[in-house]
Amino acid sequence: MAHFTKPAEGSWTEHYGIDTGPVSYADSISPDHYELERDAIFRRTWLNVGRVEQLPRNGSFFTRELDAARTSVIVVRDMSGEVRAFHNICRHRGNKLVWNDYPREEVSGTTRQFTCKYHGWRYGLDGDLNFVQQEGEFFDLDRADFGLVPVRCEIWEGFVFVNLDDEDRTPLGEYMGELGAGLAGYPFHRMTQVHKYRAEIGANWKLFIDAFAEFYHAPILHAKQAVSDESRKLQGVGFEALAYDIDGPHSMVSSWGGMSPPKDLNMVKPIERTLRSGLFGPWDGPDIGELPPGLNPARHPAWGIDSFVFFPNFMLLVWKPNWYLTYHYWPTSYNTHIFEGTLYFAPPANAFERLQQELAVVTFKEYALQDANTLEATQTMLESQAVTEFPLNDQEVLLRHLHRTARRYVGEYQEKHQSTTPVRISAAS
């Protein structure tokens, strides 16, 4: 029996018109399908590559490796203060332009120009080619024709996005849809105390999004991390969400979060009682004013967290104690990806607040490791194809939506490029 209100249709899955039958994960085990995803999804959608705080002054830059999109990009704040993006390639012989000791490592810094390590061609921060070594040796070379190749770059609420599709003119704000509009005004810019984790995961990129898009697993997978009495309680009643929303390719799940602060201090660890902090963040969060209307859509008093998935691979989690998380899932093959988890807090005012944040950071790491630890085991058994279809419950509605959306992008790409041999996979809608 549901503990929170379901839609009139009886389930969230039926409410959003999604098929309730068993689901195939063939889209997560096929090398050929992944190659199509690279072109159909990662070269044709808005991708979040960072935040404006990474570009604090004119001349600041960072690079982002986009393996799934077959490229590397430079993001820079030029001398006029405009944020720009370019493909990270020299126009002379195709050398990677910006890198340090290892070509595949991302770098950042401050500069007045970009200089190729190979033959010394120089580019301004606006992308113009400013210098060619022994220019007279070339044949009718017009520098105006050989500037850096620009990449569409726009900013939403301080998040820097790029889009590699030259044909798609959809503005970023429009792409973020109603879910993005509902977050407008949240003080992301005030959360400048940043902690980052990065891990190489032996599973398809969509499978880790699946893991964080439902809470059905929480009372079981995280049982050892929780106090035993609380764990038994959750196993008895489940960890059911307050609300779900689907907006185009994007989605959101809203959940209760009664552990910040907990009603019973005996239900948490001694260090959590001492520091008044834990997985859900410091219990005494900063005052950041009125929250935007897109948060806590159920207006439930027990609300604790909203998790937004902005397709394809950007997940934004806003917590009730006024801090937030981002997850990124960067594919490197059909069964591997790089996971990045970043925690953002308002700068601590004293040592105690810093310790509160540090406890939340290390606690998050332990929970994330538990989630990640299941993925390689899942991937290997999906690839065995001993079972090819799986039942999902109503709390897993966003998993159905994610895979259906990814398959739709691939299908539309195949229809547009008829010369591509179709990849046949069996998957429920």
FENRADA-V227359 format. One record per residue. RES is the residue in three letters. SS is DSSP state (alpha for helix, beta for strand, coil for the rest). PHI is phi in radians with two decimals (NA if undefined). D_FIRST is the distance of its C-alpha to the first C-alpha in Angstrom with 2 decimals. Layout:
BEGIN
{{RES,SS,PHI,D_FIRST} {RES,SS,PHI,D_FIRST}}
END
This chain:
BEGIN
{{MET,coil,NA,0.00} {ALA,coil,-1.21,3.80} {HIS,coil,-1.61,6.46} {PHE,coil,-2.16,9.11} {THR,coil,-1.10,10.36} {LYS,coil,-1.72,10.34} {PRO,coil,-1.12,13.70} {ALA,coil,-1.05,14.85} {GLU,coil,-1.22,14.93} {GLY,coil,1.81,11.17} {SER,coil,-2.67,11.49} {TRP,alpha,-1.18,14.05} {THR,alpha,-1.10,15.85} {GLU,alpha,-1.23,16.63} {HIS,alpha,-1.01,17.43} {TYR,coil,-1.64,20.12} {GLY,coil,1.18,21.42} {ILE,coil,-1.79,20.93} {ASP,coil,-1.02,21.02} {THR,coil,-1.74,17.93} {GLY,coil,-1.30,20.18} {PRO,coil,-1.00,21.26} {VAL,beta,-1.98,23.26} {SER,coil,-1.63,26.79} {TYR,coil,-1.90,28.10} {ALA,alpha,-1.06,31.69} {ASP,alpha,-1.24,32.26} {SER,alpha,-1.88,32.02} {ILE,coil,-2.24,34.54} {SER,coil,-1.88,37.35} {PRO,alpha,-1.02,40.47} {ASP,alpha,-1.15,41.59} {HIS,alpha,-1.15,38.37} {TYR,alpha,-1.10,38.57} {GLU,alpha,-1.05,42.14} {LEU,alpha,-1.22,40.96} {GLU,alpha,-1.04,38.29} {ARG,alpha,-1.01,41.11} {ASP,alpha,-1.47,42.97} {ALA,alpha,-1.38,40.19} {ILE,alpha,-1.98,37.96} {PHE,alpha,-1.37,39.78} {ARG,coil,-1.77,43.06} {ARG,coil,-2.43,41.52} {THR,coil,-2.41,38.99} {TRP,coil,-1.32,39.27} {LEU,beta,-2.05,39.01} {ASN,beta,-1.34,38.74} {VAL,beta,-2.01,41.59} {GLY,beta,2.88,41.86} {ARG,beta,-2.24,42.37} {VAL,alpha,-1.15,45.44} {GLU,alpha,-1.12,45.92} {GLN,alpha,-1.32,47.08} {LEU,coil,-2.16,50.00} {PRO,coil,-1.26,51.35} {ARG,coil,-2.57,54.86} {ASN,coil,-1.03,56.96} {GLY,coil,1.69,57.60} {SER,beta,-1.24,54.32} {PHE,beta,-2.62,52.67} {PHE,beta,-2.61,50.13} {THR,beta,-1.90,49.50} {ARG,beta,-2.38,46.28} {GLU,beta,-1.44,46.14} {LEU,beta,-2.04,44.12} {ASP,alpha,-1.03,44.41} {ALA,alpha,-1.09,41.91} {ALA,alpha,-1.68,44.04} {ARG,coil,1.07,47.25} {THR,beta,-2.76,48.78} {SER,beta,-2.25,49.31} {VAL,beta,-2.16,49.57} {ILE,beta,-1.82,51.47} {VAL,beta,-2.02,50.01} {VAL,beta,-2.47,52.74} {ARG,beta,-1.71,53.61} {ASP,coil,-1.34,57.06} {MET,coil,-1.22,59.99} {SER,coil,-1.67,59.01} {GLY,coil,1.65,55.51} {GLU,coil,-1.39,53.71} {VAL,beta,-1.55,50.99} {ARG,beta,-2.20,51.83} {ALA,beta,-2.42,50.74} {PHE,beta,-2.46,52.90} {HIS,beta,-1.13,52.73} {ASN,coil,-1.49,54.08} {ILE,beta,-2.44,57.04} {CYS,coil,-1.31,60.78} {ARG,coil,-1.37,62.50} {HIS,coil,-1.44,65.47} {ARG,coil,-2.20,64.34} {GLY,coil,1.45,60.55} {ASN,coil,-1.17,60.31} {LYS,beta,-1.09,57.20} {LEU,coil,-1.41,58.52} {VAL,coil,-2.00,56.65} {TRP,coil,-2.92,55.93} {ASN,coil,-1.91,57.35} {ASP,coil,-1.42,57.82} {TYR,coil,-2.19,55.05} {PRO,coil,-1.01,54.47} {ARG,coil,-1.60,50.70} {GLU,coil,-1.52,50.04} {GLU,coil,-1.33,49.01} {VAL,coil,-2.31,51.50} {SER,beta,-2.64,51.97} {GLY,beta,2.89,54.85} {THR,beta,-2.34,57.31} {THR,coil,-2.70,60.18} {ARG,coil,-1.79,62.61} {GLN,beta,-2.82,62.64} {PHE,beta,-1.87,61.24} {THR,beta,-2.09,63.85} {CYS,coil,-1.22,63.49} {LYS,coil,-1.24,64.30} {TYR,coil,-1.49,66.04} {HIS,coil,-2.26,68.75} {GLY,coil,1.41,68.31} {TRP,coil,-1.11,67.19} {ARG,beta,-2.12,65.88} {TYR,beta,-2.24,63.32} {GLY,beta,-1.29,62.72} {LEU,coil,-1.23,59.33} {ASP,coil,-1.58,59.35} {GLY,coil,1.62,59.65} {ASP,coil,-1.19,63.34} {LEU,beta,-1.36,65.59} {ASN,beta,-1.81,68.18} {PHE,beta,-2.65,70.28} {VAL,coil,-2.19,71.30} {GLN,coil,-1.09,73.32} {GLN,coil,0.88,76.69} {GLU,alpha,-0.98,75.65} {GLY,alpha,-1.16,79.06} {GLU,alpha,-1.39,78.35} {PHE,coil,-1.60,75.74} {PHE,coil,-1.87,76.55} {ASP,coil,0.91,76.05} {LEU,coil,-1.39,73.04} {ASP,coil,-1.88,71.56} {ARG,alpha,-1.02,69.28} {ALA,alpha,-1.09,67.46} {ASP,alpha,-1.58,66.10} {PHE,coil,-2.27,64.65} {GLY,coil,-1.34,62.33} {LEU,coil,-1.08,58.90} {VAL,coil,-1.40,56.32} {PRO,beta,-1.30,53.93} {VAL,beta,-2.15,50.15} {ARG,beta,-0.99,48.20} {CYS,beta,-2.45,46.87} {GLU,beta,-2.43,44.91} {ILE,beta,-2.13,43.13} {TRP,beta,-2.16,39.78} {GLU,coil,0.87,39.12} {GLY,coil,1.52,41.49} {PHE,beta,-1.56,39.96} {VAL,beta,-1.60,42.63} {PHE,beta,-2.08,41.73} {VAL,beta,-2.21,43.95} {ASN,beta,-2.41,43.89} {LEU,coil,-1.52,46.14} {ASP,coil,-1.52,46.03} {ASP,coil,-1.21,49.34} {GLU,coil,-1.56,48.27} {ASP,coil,-1.43,45.04} {ARG,coil,-1.88,45.96} {THR,coil,-1.14,42.47} {PRO,coil,-1.09,42.68} {LEU,alpha,-1.01,40.31} {GLY,alpha,-1.02,38.89} {GLU,alpha,-1.19,38.04} {TYR,alpha,-1.09,36.48} {MET,alpha,-1.22,34.14} {GLY,alpha,1.14,32.76} {GLU,alpha,-1.19,30.65} {LEU,alpha,-1.13,28.65} {GLY,alpha,-1.15,32.02} {ALA,alpha,-1.08,33.36} {GLY,coil,-1.23,30.50} {LEU,coil,-1.71,31.64} {ALA,coil,-1.01,35.28} {GLY,coil,1.70,36.89} {TYR,coil,-1.13,34.87} {PRO,coil,-1.38,37.65} {PHE,alpha,-0.98,37.47} {HIS,alpha,-1.15,41.24} {ARG,alpha,-1.53,41.02} {MET,coil,-1.64,39.01} {THR,coil,-1.92,42.03} {GLN,beta,-1.58,41.45} {VAL,beta,-2.05,40.32} {HIS,beta,-2.27,39.24} {LYS,beta,-2.19,38.87} {TYR,beta,-2.17,37.67} {ARG,beta,-2.49,38.56} {ALA,beta,-2.54,37.75} {GLU,beta,-1.60,38.61} {ILE,beta,-1.94,35.56} {GLY,coil,-1.56,35.97} {ALA,coil,-2.75,33.31} {ASN,coil,-1.04,32.94} {TRP,alpha,-1.03,32.39} {LYS,alpha,-1.24,29.18} {LEU,alpha,-1.18,27.48} {PHE,alpha,-1.33,27.79} {ILE,alpha,-1.06,26.44} {ASP,alpha,-0.93,23.41} {ALA,alpha,-1.10,23.06} {PHE,alpha,-1.71,23.06} {ALA,coil,-1.69,20.98} {GLU,coil,-2.52,17.62} {PHE,coil,-1.97,16.26} {TYR,coil,-1.03,14.20} {HIS,coil,-1.40,17.42} {ALA,alpha,-0.97,18.04} {PRO,alpha,-1.22,17.00} {ILE,alpha,-1.73,18.80} {LEU,alpha,-1.10,21.79} {HIS,coil,-1.74,22.69} {ALA,coil,-1.05,22.17} {LYS,coil,-1.25,25.96} {GLN,coil,-1.45,26.54} {ALA,coil,-1.66,24.32} {VAL,coil,-1.10,25.20} {SER,alpha,-0.99,23.95} {ASP,alpha,-1.10,22.08} {GLU,alpha,-1.15,20.21} {SER,alpha,-1.09,19.50} {ARG,alpha,-1.12,18.07} {LYS,alpha,-1.08,15.85} {LEU,alpha,-1.14,14.51} {GLN,alpha,-1.11,14.12} {GLY,alpha,-1.36,11.95} {VAL,alpha,-1.94,9.45} {GLY,coil,1.45,10.37} {PHE,coil,-2.17,12.40} {GLU,coil,-1.56,10.55} {ALA,coil,-1.38,13.13} {LEU,coil,-1.41,13.97} {ALA,beta,-2.85,15.58} {TYR,beta,-2.27,17.44} {ASP,beta,-2.56,20.80} {ILE,beta,-2.26,23.22} {ASP,beta,-2.39,26.88} {GLY,coil,1.06,29.27} {PRO,coil,-1.41,29.38} {HIS,beta,-1.67,27.70} {SER,beta,-2.73,24.13} {MET,beta,-2.69,22.28} {VAL,beta,-2.20,19.11} {SER,beta,-1.95,18.70} {SER,beta,-2.31,17.13} {TRP,beta,-1.27,17.20} {GLY,coil,-2.73,20.04} {GLY,coil,-1.31,20.47} {MET,coil,-1.70,23.24} {SER,coil,-2.45,26.01} {PRO,coil,-1.45,27.12} {PRO,coil,-1.25,24.85} {LYS,coil,-1.25,24.21} {ASP,coil,-2.12,25.59} {LEU,alpha,-1.15,28.66} {ASN,alpha,-1.30,28.57} {MET,alpha,-1.56,25.55} {VAL,coil,-2.16,27.79} {LYS,coil,-1.28,30.99} {PRO,alpha,-0.97,34.39} {ILE,alpha,-1.12,35.59} {GLU,alpha,-1.22,32.61} {ARG,alpha,-1.15,33.40} {THR,alpha,-1.19,37.05} {LEU,alpha,-1.63,36.70} {ARG,coil,0.90,33.65} {SER,coil,-2.79,32.22} {GLY,coil,3.08,30.00} {LEU,coil,-1.00,27.78} {PHE,coil,-1.48,26.63} {GLY,coil,1.71,30.30} {PRO,coil,-1.01,32.65} {TRP,coil,-1.17,30.93} {ASP,coil,-1.83,33.76} {GLY,coil,-1.22,33.73} {PRO,coil,-1.22,36.66} {ASP,coil,-1.41,36.83} {ILE,coil,-2.04,36.76} {GLY,coil,1.51,36.47} {GLU,coil,-1.23,33.97} {LEU,coil,-1.37,31.40} {PRO,coil,-1.14,31.51} {PRO,coil,-1.18,29.09} {GLY,coil,-1.30,27.35} {LEU,coil,-1.63,25.69} {ASN,coil,0.87,22.40} {PRO,coil,-1.06,21.78} {ALA,coil,-1.39,18.77} {ARG,coil,0.91,21.27} {HIS,coil,-1.58,18.78} {PRO,coil,-1.12,20.67} {ALA,coil,-1.61,18.87} {TRP,beta,-0.98,19.97} {GLY,beta,-2.32,21.76} {ILE,beta,-2.79,22.54} {ASP,beta,-2.07,22.80} {SER,beta,-2.01,23.66} {PHE,beta,-1.84,25.79} {VAL,beta,-1.93,27.04} {PHE,beta,-1.70,30.34} {PHE,coil,-1.02,31.31} {PRO,coil,-1.65,32.70} {ASN,coil,-2.39,32.66} {PHE,beta,-1.99,32.42} {MET,beta,-2.04,29.34} {LEU,beta,-2.18,29.43} {LEU,beta,-2.07,27.20} {VAL,beta,-1.90,27.77} {TRP,beta,-1.76,26.85} {LYS,coil,-0.99,26.59} {PRO,coil,-1.32,29.63} {ASN,coil,1.17,31.76} {TRP,beta,-2.64,32.44} {TYR,beta,-2.57,31.38} {LEU,beta,-2.15,31.24} {THR,beta,-2.21,32.28} {TYR,beta,-2.08,31.68} {HIS,beta,-2.24,34.03} {TYR,beta,-2.20,33.94} {TRP,beta,-1.83,37.48} {PRO,beta,-1.10,37.89} {THR,beta,-2.12,40.99} {SER,beta,-2.92,40.42} {TYR,coil,-1.19,37.82} {ASN,coil,-2.25,36.48} {THR,beta,-2.51,37.51} {HIS,beta,-2.78,37.00} {ILE,beta,-1.79,37.80} {PHE,beta,-1.78,35.00} {GLU,beta,-2.15,35.96} {GLY,beta,-2.05,33.97} {THR,beta,-2.23,35.61} {LEU,beta,-1.88,34.77} {TYR,beta,-2.14,36.34} {PHE,beta,-2.24,37.07} {ALA,coil,-1.15,39.48} {PRO,coil,-0.95,42.69} {PRO,coil,-1.15,42.68} {ALA,coil,-1.52,45.14} {ASN,coil,-2.75,46.02} {ALA,alpha,-1.12,45.64} {PHE,alpha,-1.10,42.67} {GLU,alpha,-1.11,40.65} {ARG,alpha,-1.11,41.74} {LEU,alpha,-1.14,40.48} {GLN,alpha,-1.03,37.10} {GLN,alpha,-1.17,36.86} {GLU,alpha,-1.09,38.19} {LEU,alpha,-1.13,35.53} {ALA,alpha,-1.07,32.79} {VAL,alpha,-1.14,34.67} {VAL,alpha,-1.26,35.04} {THR,alpha,-1.17,31.48} {PHE,alpha,-1.00,30.27} {LYS,alpha,-1.01,32.64} {GLU,alpha,-1.13,31.14} {TYR,alpha,-1.15,27.57} {ALA,alpha,-1.11,28.98} {LEU,alpha,-1.09,30.96} {GLN,alpha,-1.12,27.92} {ASP,alpha,-1.11,26.32} {ALA,alpha,-1.19,29.69} {ASN,alpha,-1.11,30.39} {THR,coil,-1.43,27.91} {LEU,alpha,-1.23,29.30} {GLU,alpha,-1.13,32.57} {ALA,alpha,-1.11,30.98} {THR,alpha,-1.10,28.57} {GLN,alpha,-1.03,31.57} {THR,alpha,-1.11,33.79} {MET,alpha,-1.36,31.41} {LEU,alpha,-1.07,30.55} {GLU,alpha,-1.20,34.32} {SER,alpha,-1.16,34.73} {GLN,coil,1.01,32.96} {ALA,coil,-1.11,32.07} {VAL,coil,-2.26,28.72} {THR,coil,-2.05,28.79} {GLU,coil,-2.38,25.34} {PHE,beta,-2.38,21.97} {PRO,coil,-1.37,18.33} {LEU,coil,-2.08,16.50} {ASN,coil,-1.60,12.83} {ASP,alpha,-1.19,11.87} {GLN,alpha,-1.24,12.64} {GLU,alpha,-1.83,16.01} {VAL,alpha,-1.06,16.98} {LEU,alpha,-1.26,20.02} {LEU,alpha,-1.19,21.30} {ARG,alpha,-1.02,21.57} {HIS,alpha,-1.11,23.29} {LEU,alpha,-1.06,25.72} {HIS,alpha,-1.21,26.96} {ARG,alpha,-1.11,27.20} {THR,alpha,-1.14,29.22} {ALA,alpha,-1.07,31.48} {ARG,alpha,-1.16,32.22} {ARG,alpha,-1.11,33.01} {TYR,alpha,-1.03,35.54} {VAL,alpha,-1.15,37.15} {GLY,alpha,-1.08,37.31} {GLU,alpha,-1.16,38.91} {TYR,alpha,-1.15,41.35} {GLN,alpha,-1.13,42.37} {GLU,alpha,-1.10,42.98} {LYS,alpha,-1.32,45.18} {HIS,coil,-2.07,47.08} {GLN,coil,-1.08,47.86} {SER,coil,-1.24,50.29} {THR,coil,-1.37,47.43} {THR,coil,-1.20,46.56} {PRO,coil,-1.06,42.93} {VAL,coil,-1.74,40.67} {ARG,coil,-1.58,38.54} {ILE,coil,-2.30,35.04} {SER,coil,-1.72,32.25} {ALA,coil,-2.63,29.05} {ALA,coil,-1.27,26.18} {SER,coil,-1.23,25.91}}
END
